[in-house]
Amino acid sequence: MQSAEALLEIIRERGRKRLPLERLYRCLFNPELYLVAYGRIYRNHGAMTPGSTAETVDGMCLAKIQAIIDALRSERYRWSPARRVYIKKKGATKSRRGLGLPTWSDKLLQEVMRLLLEAYYEPQFSDHSHGFRPGRGCHTALQEIYTGWRGTTWFVEGDIAQCFDRLDHQVLRSILAEKIHDNRFLRLVDGLLQVGYLEQWRYHATLSGSPQGGVISPILSNIYLDRLDKYIEAKLLPAYNRGARRAENPAYARIAHAIETARRNHRVEEVRQLRKQMQHMPSKDVNDPGFRRLRYIRYADDWALGLTGPKREAEQIKEEVGQFLRDELKLELSEAKTLITHGRTQAARFLGYEIVVLDNDSKHDRRGRRSINGQIGLKVPADVVHAKCRPYLHHGRPARIAGRMVDSDFSIVAQYQAEFRGIAEYYQLAFNRHRFRRLKYAMEVSLTKTLAQKYRTTVPKVYRRYRAALQTDLGPRKGLRVTVERGDGRPPLAAEWGGISLKRRIKVSRLDDQPRRVWNGDRTELLQRLLADVCELCGSRTDVEVHHIRHLKDLNVKGRPKRSTWARTMAARRRKTLVVCRGCHEDIHAGRPTGNSSRRTALESRVR
């Protein structure tokens, strides 16, 4: 059997050479791919969430992989309808977004298919696409705008209305069929798209769209919207990019000539006045008809175009993109969210940032010289700061959060720090990142009030108890620290509040948000334990599977025996997984003592 690494590299090489894929379906018979997929998705919180059946990652075993492969080999595998739930849309008050929850077997097979499709299509995707791709993300998209869109006049903020719900199945199949010459694989994708969903346990057919919540949905949407990327690169960018340089501004040239004449005649005051006048006008002709620049970026279904040119051309570009989406991809632009914004007088919104163009009047240095001319500025929107502060305020003032007082001091401090770090790091590219000082103040006061209320004490006493000097890259900073001592000579655990700099960072290194590879000699610890095929409680080699829990704190469930062997084992290892036999697994869920040798013998004899 070919290793997963070698198989994916072969597919990746065919993608680089733009060669078609044939007999892709038989790659689904490789057990190594399922181990890779399992190692990548078992950590997800959704792995413990049931779909339309009770099946979750708990109870995963090698026999389940073999059962999926056997069903695929005889083309008997049938997708299960996803369970539909609704989540609140970000920034919306009443509207909600539908989310499908597949069963665990479907998630595992979808991840295998995603690995194959990503290996093939990733080398062919456009460099202007940043959503759901390895090594790319929101920061890489924003950094491309910051470094390459200087001098932009008009921004076209694009949003596709209900993009993932309206993906046309026939269009998607035709796109896949151009490169994948394997009808069995295409039929498997068709079955996934058309399987339907259960809402309130009533079946609904899916006539269009990609299954949101499914593991394979992001790569399918990227394959679909890659057509938009290719259209803009092949048609619009060449048409609206012309001229090597702008023509000289005649008024600027006249002043420069006058300055030179005044300098030769030693008229110092006149030179000074002319220089001030020159600093407030562009050196190039901003209305040069022979010069145009158009830039493009896309993240999932959000895209943006930056035009250096007149507004009528920006409107024409918007119409052309909308026409292409309607005719070729059967999608519609959201009129409410697709906007044309003047960069020097308004702020465009993209990926939660405000994007502006800084001109001569926006900022000068202390000596009055021009310091910024057409540079892109990334800002934290004011409404974002207010929205992030709101959970920690009561009647406009920082207040305690009663729901957190039941947690340990370590957990409370760690949770506040993680929340602030996540917000501050996402907006690390903004030049007004210092606005989050208000958020930091609100969160710190809320944190200290929560601890004070928990111990019925005062905020100053909380500061005296937990105050510490935190070591950071910029030197020591004042903050709070909670330590938890551990035995066996291990260093204590520490949770800290503070020490996060709000200094702007421009350069973003290549993202590494993928779990480590898990095939061949680089398997994760869990896969090594599963392949050992030995129960870690009783030593049985019969019907070995993996017991999963969602959180380590779930080991301390009220009413469960405190001396459970399996719970002590998982707590000591600090692992959310335990490889056990079927008998021990049933005992765990039934609350019975585990590792019983007589029960193990009876089970093994029953199997024989």
C-alpha positions in Angstrom: 0.0 0.0 0.0 1.4 3.4 -1.0 2.1 5.8 1.8 -0.1 8.8 2.2 2.8 11.2 1.8 3.9 9.7 -1.5 0.3 9.5 -2.8 -0.4 13.2 -2.0 2.9 14.3 -3.5 2.0 12.5 -6.8 -1.3 14.2 -6.9 0.3 17.6 -6.0 2.8 17.2 -8.8 0.0 16.5 -11.3 -1.7 19.7 -10.1 1.5 21.7 -10.7 1.7 20.4 -14.2 -2.0 21.0 -14.9 -2.5 17.3 -15.8 -5.9 15.7 -15.3 -6.6 13.3 -12.5 -7.8 9.8 -13.4 -8.8 6.9 -11.1 -8.9 9.2 -8.1 -11.7 7.1 -6.5 -9.4 4.2 -5.8 -7.2 6.5 -3.7 -10.0 6.4 -1.2 -9.1 2.7 -0.5 -5.8 3.7 1.2 -6.1 3.3 5.0 -3.1 5.6 5.5 -5.2 8.6 4.3 -7.8 7.9 6.9 -5.2 7.8 9.6 -4.0 11.2 8.4 -7.5 12.5 8.3 -8.2 11.2 11.8 -5.1 12.8 13.2 -6.1 16.2 11.8 -9.7 16.4 12.9 -10.1 14.4 16.1 -9.0 17.5 18.1 -11.9 19.6 16.8 -14.7 20.4 19.2 -17.2 19.4 16.5 -15.7 15.8 16.5 -17.7 15.2 19.7 -20.9 16.8 18.4 -23.4 14.2 17.0 -25.0 14.7 13.7 -28.2 13.1 12.5 -27.1 9.9 14.4 -25.4 9.4 17.8 -22.0 8.6 16.2 -19.1 10.8 17.2 -15.3 10.4 17.3 -15.7 8.5 20.6 -15.2 4.9 19.7 -13.0 5.4 16.7 -11.2 2.2 15.7 -9.3 0.7 12.7 -12.4 -1.5 12.0 -14.4 1.6 11.3 -11.9 2.7 8.7 -12.0 -0.7 7.1 -15.8 -0.6 7.0 -15.8 2.7 5.2 -13.3 1.4 2.6 -15.3 -1.8 2.1 -18.4 0.2 1.4 -16.6 2.5 -1.0 -15.0 -0.4 -2.8 -18.4 -1.8 -3.7 -19.9 1.7 -4.1 -22.3 1.0 -1.2 -21.3 4.0 0.9 -24.3 6.4 1.5 -24.0 9.8 3.0 -26.2 10.6 6.0 -28.3 13.8 6.0 -26.6 16.5 8.2 -28.4 17.8 11.3 -29.2 21.5 10.6 -28.7 24.0 13.4 -28.7 27.8 13.3 -26.1 30.2 14.7 -26.3 33.9 15.0 -24.6 35.9 12.2 -21.8 38.2 13.3 -23.1 41.7 13.7 -26.7 40.7 13.0 -29.5 41.0 15.5 -32.1 38.6 14.2 -30.7 36.8 11.1 -29.1 33.4 11.6 -26.9 31.2 9.5 -27.6 27.5 8.9 -25.0 25.1 9.9 -24.9 21.4 9.0 -23.5 18.8 11.4 -22.4 15.6 9.6 -22.0 12.3 11.3 -18.4 11.2 12.3 -17.9 8.7 9.4 -19.0 11.4 6.9 -16.6 13.9 8.5 -13.7 11.4 8.2 -14.4 10.6 4.6 -14.9 14.3 3.7 -11.5 15.0 5.2 -9.9 12.3 3.1 -11.5 13.8 0.0 -10.4 17.2 1.1 -6.8 16.1 1.4 -6.9 14.7 -2.2 -8.6 17.8 -3.7 -6.4 20.3 -1.8 -3.2 18.5 -3.0 -4.3 18.7 -6.6 -6.0 22.2 -6.7 -3.8 24.1 -4.3 -0.9 24.6 -6.8 -3.5 25.8 -9.4 -5.3 28.4 -7.2 -4.8 32.1 -7.8 -2.3 34.0 -5.6 -5.1 36.6 -5.1 -7.1 34.0 -3.1 -6.4 33.8 0.7 -9.4 32.0 2.3 -9.3 28.4 3.5 -5.8 27.8 2.2 -2.7 26.5 4.0 -0.2 29.2 4.8 -2.7 32.0 4.0 -5.3 33.8 6.0 -6.8 37.2 6.8 -3.4 38.7 7.7 -1.7 37.7 4.4 -4.6 39.2 2.4 -4.5 42.5 4.4 -0.7 42.6 4.1 -1.0 42.3 0.3 -3.4 45.3 0.3 -1.1 47.3 2.5 2.1 46.7 0.5 0.7 46.6 -3.1 -2.3 48.9 -3.3 -0.6 52.3 -2.8 -2.3 55.1 -4.7 -5.7 53.5 -5.0 -8.5 55.9 -5.6 -11.6 53.7 -5.5 -12.4 50.5 -3.6 -15.0 48.1 -4.8 -16.1 46.1 -1.7 -17.7 42.9 -3.0 -19.9 40.4 -1.2 -21.7 37.5 -2.8 -25.3 37.0 -1.5 -25.7 33.7 0.3 -22.7 32.3 -1.6 -22.4 28.9 0.1 -26.1 28.3 0.0 -26.4 29.1 -3.7 -23.5 27.2 -5.3 -25.0 25.6 -8.3 -24.4 21.8 -8.3 -24.3 21.5 -12.1 -21.7 24.2 -12.4 -19.6 22.7 -9.6 -19.7 19.3 -11.2 -18.7 20.7 -14.6 -15.8 22.5 -13.0 -14.6 19.3 -11.2 -15.2 17.2 -14.3 -12.8 19.4 -16.3 -9.8 18.1 -14.3 -11.1 15.0 -12.6 -11.8 12.2 -15.1 -13.3 9.7 -12.7 -17.1 9.3 -12.7 -17.1 7.3 -9.4 -15.5 10.1 -7.5 -17.8 12.7 -9.1 -20.8 10.6 -8.2 -19.6 10.4 -4.6 -19.4 14.3 -4.6 -22.9 14.5 -6.1 -24.2 12.3 -3.4 -22.7 14.5 -0.7 -24.2 17.7 -2.3 -27.6 16.2 -2.7 -28.0 14.2 0.5 -30.2 16.8 2.2 -30.4 17.7 5.9 -32.6 17.2 8.9 -34.1 20.3 10.6 -36.2 19.5 13.7 -36.0 15.9 12.5 -37.8 16.7 9.3 -36.0 15.9 6.0 -35.2 18.7 3.5 -33.6 18.2 0.1 -30.6 20.3 -0.9 -31.1 21.6 -4.4 -28.1 23.9 -4.3 -25.2 25.0 -2.1 -22.3 23.3 -0.4 -22.9 21.7 3.1 -21.9 24.4 5.5 -20.3 22.8 8.5 -18.9 20.0 6.3 -15.2 19.5 6.3 -15.0 19.5 2.5 -17.1 22.7 2.0 -14.2 25.2 2.0 -12.2 23.5 -0.7 -15.3 23.1 -2.8 -16.1 26.8 -2.5 -12.6 27.7 -3.4 -12.7 25.4 -6.5 -16.0 27.1 -7.5 -14.9 30.7 -6.9 -11.5 30.1 -8.6 -13.5 30.8 -11.8 -14.0 34.3 -10.6 -10.3 34.7 -9.8 -9.4 33.5 -13.3 -11.9 35.8 -15.0 -10.6 38.9 -13.2 -7.0 37.9 -13.8 -7.6 37.2 -17.5 -10.1 39.9 -18.4 -10.3 42.8 -16.0 -6.7 43.2 -14.8 -5.1 43.4 -18.3 -7.9 45.8 -19.4 -7.5 48.2 -16.5 -3.7 48.1 -16.0 -1.9 50.3 -18.5 0.8 52.9 -18.5 4.2 52.5 -16.8 4.1 55.8 -15.0 1.8 58.7 -14.5 2.4 61.8 -16.6 4.0 64.8 -14.8 1.6 67.3 -13.2 2.1 70.6 -15.2 1.3 72.8 -12.2 3.9 70.9 -10.1 6.5 71.3 -12.9 5.8 75.0 -13.1 6.3 75.5 -9.4 9.5 73.5 -9.6 10.8 75.7 -12.4 9.8 78.8 -10.4 11.7 77.5 -7.4 14.8 77.0 -9.5 14.6 80.5 -10.9 14.1 82.0 -7.4 17.1 80.1 -6.0 19.4 81.4 -8.8 18.2 84.9 -7.9 18.7 84.3 -4.2 15.1 85.0 -3.3 15.0 82.8 -0.2 11.6 83.8 1.1 10.0 83.1 -2.3 11.6 79.7 -2.4 10.2 78.9 1.0 6.7 79.9 0.1 6.8 77.9 -3.2 8.0 74.8 -1.4 5.1 75.0 1.0 2.8 75.2 -2.0 4.5 72.3 -3.7 4.1 70.1 -0.7 0.3 70.2 -1.0 0.0 69.1 -4.6 0.8 65.8 -6.3 3.9 65.6 -8.5 2.1 63.4 -11.0 -1.2 63.9 -12.9 -3.8 62.0 -10.9 -6.2 62.2 -13.8 -3.8 60.9 -16.4 -6.1 58.9 -18.9 -3.1 56.8 -20.0 -2.5 55.4 -16.5 -4.6 52.9 -14.7 -4.1 50.4 -12.0 -6.5 47.6 -10.8 -5.8 45.3 -7.9 -7.8 42.3 -6.7 -8.0 40.2 -3.5 -10.4 37.5 -2.3 -11.1 35.8 1.0 -13.8 33.2 0.7 -16.9 35.0 -0.6 -15.6 38.5 0.3 -13.5 40.2 -2.4 -12.2 43.7 -3.0 -10.9 45.6 -6.0 -8.8 48.7 -5.9 -8.8 51.0 -8.9 -6.6 54.0 -9.7 -8.9 55.8 -12.1 -12.3 57.5 -12.3 -15.4 56.4 -10.5 -17.3 55.6 -13.7 -14.8 52.8 -14.5 -15.2 51.5 -10.9 -18.9 51.3 -11.5 -18.3 49.6 -14.8 -16.0 47.0 -13.2 -18.7 46.3 -10.6 -21.3 45.7 -13.3 -18.9 43.4 -15.2 -18.2 41.3 -12.2 -21.9 41.0 -11.3 -22.7 40.0 -14.8 -20.1 37.3 -14.8 -21.3 35.9 -11.5 -24.9 35.8 -12.8 -24.1 34.3 -16.2 -21.3 31.8 -15.4 -21.6 31.0 -11.7 -25.3 31.5 -11.1 -24.6 33.8 -8.1 -25.7 37.3 -7.2 -23.9 40.2 -5.6 -25.4 41.6 -2.4 -26.4 45.1 -3.3 -26.4 46.2 0.3 -22.8 45.0 0.9 -21.2 45.6 -2.5 -20.1 49.3 -2.2 -17.8 51.7 -4.1 -15.8 53.8 -1.7 -13.5 56.7 -2.3 -10.3 55.8 -0.5 -9.1 59.4 0.4 -12.4 60.6 1.9 -14.1 57.4 3.2 -13.0 54.1 4.7 -13.6 50.7 3.0 -14.3 47.7 5.2 -12.6 44.4 4.5 -12.1 41.5 6.9 -13.0 43.6 9.9 -10.5 46.4 9.1 -11.0 49.9 7.8 -8.9 50.6 4.7 -8.1 54.2 3.9 -5.7 56.0 1.6 -3.5 58.5 3.4 -2.7 61.6 1.4 -0.5 64.7 1.8 -3.0 66.4 4.1 -3.5 63.4 6.3 -0.1 63.5 8.0 3.0 65.6 8.0 6.2 65.4 10.0 7.1 68.0 12.5 9.1 70.0 10.0 6.1 70.4 7.7 7.4 68.1 4.9 5.3 65.6 3.0 5.5 62.3 4.8 2.6 60.2 3.3 1.4 60.2 -0.2 -1.2 57.6 -1.3 -0.1 55.0 1.3 -2.6 52.4 2.4 -3.7 52.7 6.0 -5.3 49.8 8.0 -7.4 50.9 10.9 -9.4 49.4 13.8 -13.0 50.5 13.3 -14.4 52.5 16.2 -17.5 50.2 16.4 -15.3 47.2 16.8 -13.7 48.6 20.0 -17.1 49.4 21.4 -18.4 45.9 20.5 -15.5 44.2 22.1 -15.8 46.2 25.3 -19.5 45.6 25.6 -19.3 42.1 27.3 -17.3 43.5 30.1 -19.4 46.6 30.9 -22.6 47.1 32.9 -24.3 50.4 32.4 -21.2 51.7 30.7 -18.8 50.8 33.4 -16.5 47.7 33.8 -18.2 45.0 35.9 -17.6 41.5 37.2 -18.7 38.5 35.2 -20.7 36.3 37.6 -20.5 33.2 35.5 -16.8 33.0 35.8 -16.5 33.2 39.6 -17.0 29.4 39.8 -13.8 28.8 37.9 -10.4 28.7 39.5 -8.2 31.8 39.6 -5.9 30.2 37.1 -8.8 29.7 34.6 -10.2 33.2 35.1 -6.9 34.9 34.4 -6.0 32.6 31.5 -9.4 33.2 29.9 -9.2 37.0 30.1 -5.7 36.9 28.7 -6.6 34.6 25.8 -9.6 36.8 24.8 -7.6 40.0 24.8 -4.7 38.4 23.0 -6.9 37.0 20.3 -8.5 40.5 19.6 -5.2 42.4 19.8 -3.3 40.0 17.6 -6.0 40.0 14.9 -5.6 43.8 14.6 -1.9 43.8 14.7 -1.6 45.5 11.3 -3.7 48.5 12.3 -1.8 51.8 12.8 -4.4 52.8 15.5 -4.1 49.6 17.4 -3.6 51.7 20.5 -7.4 52.1 20.6 -7.5 48.7 22.4 -6.1 50.4 25.5 -9.7 51.1 26.3 -10.5 47.4 25.9 -7.5 46.4 28.1 -8.7 48.8 30.8 -12.3 47.4 30.7 -11.1 43.8 30.8 -8.6 44.4 33.6 -11.1 46.1 35.8 -13.6 43.3 35.1 -11.0 40.7 35.9 -10.0 42.2 39.2 -13.7 42.8 40.2 -14.5 39.2 39.3 -11.7 37.9 41.6 -12.6 40.4 44.3 -16.3 39.3 44.3 -15.2 35.6 44.3 -13.3 36.1 47.6 -15.4 38.8 49.1 -12.5 41.2 49.1 -11.5 44.5 47.5 -9.9 45.2 44.1 -6.7 46.7 45.7 -6.2 43.5 47.7 -6.5 41.5 44.5 -3.7 43.6 42.9 -1.5 43.2 46.0 -2.0 39.4 45.9 -1.4 38.8 42.2 0.8 41.7 41.0 3.9 40.6 39.2 6.6 41.9 36.8 6.0 40.1 33.5 9.0 39.5 31.1 8.2 40.5 27.5 10.2 41.1 24.3 10.0 44.8 25.1 11.3 44.4 28.7 9.5 43.9 32.0 5.9 45.0 32.2 3.4 45.2 35.2 0.7 42.7 35.2 -1.0 39.9 37.2 0.1 36.3 37.6 -1.5 33.2 39.1 0.6 30.2 39.7 -0.5 26.6 40.5 2.1 24.4 42.2 2.6 20.8 40.9 4.3 17.9 42.5 6.9 15.5 41.2 9.4 18.3 40.7 7.6 19.8 37.8 7.6 23.6 37.4 4.4 25.4 38.4 1.7 26.4 35.9 1.4 30.2 35.4 -1.5 32.3 34.0 -0.7 35.9 33.3 -2.7 39.0 32.6 -0.9 41.8 30.7 2.4 42.0 28.8 0.7 42.1 25.4 2.1 45.0 23.4 -0.2 47.2 21.3 2.7 48.3 19.1 1.9 47.9 15.4 3.4 45.0 13.4 3.5 45.3 9.7 5.2 42.1 8.6 3.3 38.8 8.9 5.3 35.6 8.6 3.9 32.7 6.6 1.0 31.2 8.6 1.4 27.7 10.0 -2.1 26.9 11.2 -2.1 23.2 10.0 -1.5 20.4 12.5 1.7 18.5 12.0 1.8 15.7 9.5 0.9 12.4 10.9 1.9 9.8 8.3 4.7 7.2 8.3 7.4 7.8 10.9 5.9 11.1 11.9 2.7 9.7 13.4 1.1 11.4 16.3 1.1 9.7 19.7 -2.6 8.9 19.4 -2.1 7.0 16.1 0.9 5.1 17.5 -1.3 4.0 20.5 -4.2 3.0 18.2 -2.0 1.0 15.9 -0.5 -0.8 18.9 -3.9 -2.4 19.2 -3.7 -2.9 23.0 -6.2 -1.8 25.6 -4.4 0.6 28.0 -6.5 -0.5 30.9 -6.7 -4.3 30.8 -4.2 -5.2 28.0 -6.8 -6.9 25.8 -6.2 -7.0 22.0 -9.8 -7.6 21.1 -12.0 -4.8 19.6 -9.7 -1.9 20.5 -11.0 1.6 20.0 -10.4 5.1 21.3 -12.4 6.8 24.1 -12.6 10.6 23.6 -13.7 13.3 25.9 -14.4 16.9 25.0 -12.4 18.6 27.8 -10.1 17.4 30.5 -12.3 19.1 33.0 -15.0 16.6 32.0 -13.1 14.0 34.1 -14.4 15.6 37.2 -18.1 15.0 36.6 -20.3 15.1 39.7 -21.4 11.7 40.8 -18.6 9.8 39.0 -16.3 7.7 41.3 -13.3 9.7 42.1 -11.0 6.7 41.9 -11.9 5.5 38.4 -8.9 3.9 36.8 -9.6 5.4 33.4 -10.1 8.9 34.7 -6.9 8.8 36.8 -5.0 7.5 33.7 -6.2 10.3 31.4 -5.7 13.0 34.1 -2.1 11.8 34.7 -1.3 11.8 31.0 -3.2 15.1 30.4 -4.7 13.4 27.3 -8.3 13.6 26.1 -8.0 10.2 24.5 -7.6 6.7 25.9 -7.2 3.5 23.8 -9.4 0.8 25.3 -11.1 -2.4 24.4 -14.8 -2.6 23.7 -15.6 -4.1 27.2 -13.7 -1.4 29.0 -15.3 1.3 26.9 -18.8 0.1 27.8 -17.8 0.0 31.4 -16.6 3.6 31.2 -19.9 4.8 29.8 -21.9 2.7 32.2 -19.9 4.0 35.2 -18.6 0.5 36.1 -15.1 -0.3 37.3 -12.8 -1.0 34.4 -9.9 -3.4 33.8 -11.8 -6.4 35.1 -9.8 -9.5 34.0 -12.8 -11.9 34.4 -15.0 -9.7 32.3 -12.2 -9.4 29.7 -11.9 -13.2 29.5 -15.6 -13.6 29.1 -15.7 -11.0 26.3 -12.8 -12.6 24.5 -14.4 -16.1 24.7 -17.6 -14.6 23.4 -15.8 -13.2 20.4 -14.2 -16.6 19.7 
